[in-house]
Amino acid sequence: MGEKKGNTGTLDYPFNTANELEVQIPSGTWCRVTPREFRSHSWPRRIVSLSEVIPYEGPIYLYGTNKILKKEDITKPGLCFVDNIDPRKIKDERTYGRL
């Protein structure tokens, strides 16, 4: 049998993932995102529950890892990736060729 590959570890979510998670994009619009993306965004983030809207000032993680980034280590706004390479695009290129 082959070993498991890919995302086999458990990611830390220091917020309630059942709430609506939003990030503010440069145009000022708030957009819903998945918990995996929410924890890795350097843009303003907020958690929307049934009764309130809470600005989120928690840690920023590298996408797909449990490594916490310091504010001075963020090289560009948006999602923070390991080596600034988006693993979602690499997977698509391997599966379907260049898009």
N, C-alpha and C positions, 0 to 999 in steps of 0.2 A: 504494500500500500504506500502511496505517496504521502508526503507530509502536507499539512495545510499551508497555503501561501496567502499572502496579502494581509488584510486587516484582521488579525486574529486576537489582538489585545483589546482590553476594555478601556474606553476613553472616559475621562473624568468630566462630569457635567455638574459644575457648582451652582446650578440653577434648576428650576423646575422645567423639564422639557415638555410638559403637557400644556404650558401656557403658550400664547402666541409670541413668537420671537421676531423682532424686527431690527433692521439696520437702516441708517439714513444714508442714502447715496448722495453724490455730490450735487445733484439738482435740488436736494432738500426733501425729496420724497422718501417716505418710510416704506420699506419692502419687507415682506415676510421671508424668512429663510429657515433652513433646517437647523436643528441643534448643532450639527457638526460644523456648519458654516458660521453660525452665530458665535461659537466659542473662538473662532479664528479671525474675526473681522476687527480691523483697527478703526473703522468708522464708528460714529456714535451708535450705541445699541440701547434697546429698551425691551422690557418685558411687559406685555399687555395681558392682564387677567380680566375676569368679568367685572371687577369693581374698580380697578385702578391701572394707571400706567406708571411703571417704575423705570427710571433711567438705570442702566446697568453699567457699573464701573468695575466689574470683576476682571480677573486675569484674561490675557489674550494668549491663546495657545497656537503653536504651529499646526497647520491643518493635518489632521490624521494622527497626531501624536499627543503626548501629555507634557510636552516641553513648554513651559511658560516663557513668554517673551517679555523683556523689559521694554519700556517705551523707547529708549534710545536705540534698541536693536531693530526697530521697525524701519525697513528701508523704503517702503512705498505704501500708499494707502490701499485699503481693501483687504482681501484675504491674504493671510500670511502663510507662505508655503516653505517647506524645507528647500534650501538652495534656490528659492524663487521660481521653482518649477511646479506647475499645476499638474498633479498626478491624474486628475480627471481627464485632461487632454491627452496625456501619454497613453492611457488605457484605450481611449477611442481610436487613436491612430494605429495602435497595435491590432485592434479588433477589426476596424473598418478601412484601414488605410488613411491617408491624409484627408482631412475634411475640408 
